Amino acid sequence: MITEVIRMSVKDIFSDSIQIQIDAKKIGLDWLDIKGVMSKVLEETREVEEAISTGKSDLISEELGDLLFTYLSLVRHLNMNPTIILHDAKSKFEQRYKLIKNQLEKDNKTYAEPEEMSELWEKLKNKKI
């Protein structure tokens, strides 16, 4: 099964996941509104935190899968395209990454400690870089 998933493109797995959610909706297995989905996102996030605290990678993977699947449900309820959303988020991060990297180079650094990185990131978000 894992090999089958690896062979699928992200778009296919997103589409397949949303399709099964749509099929489930036909028999009443779905949230009625966004509030219900958001509540489930928070629940699944807590379950990921709990799984991480156990250190068990199989449990962490399972709970991350549940959270991702729930996020896809939220995307579906909002009538949005997950592939476009992820592409845009990646592009936004890439732009910020390049700006941060350039700033580090200007400062003759190759790495920033967490506190310094946090400051750089905030300056970038506020366009002070």
Secondary structure, 3 states (H helix, E strand, C coil): CHHHHHHCCHHHHHHHHHHHHHHHHCCCCCCCCHHHHHHHHHHHHHHHHHHHHHCCHHHHHHHHHHHHHHHHHHHHHCCCCHHHHHHHHHHHHHHHHHHHHHHHHHCCCCCCCHHHHHHHHHHHHCCCC
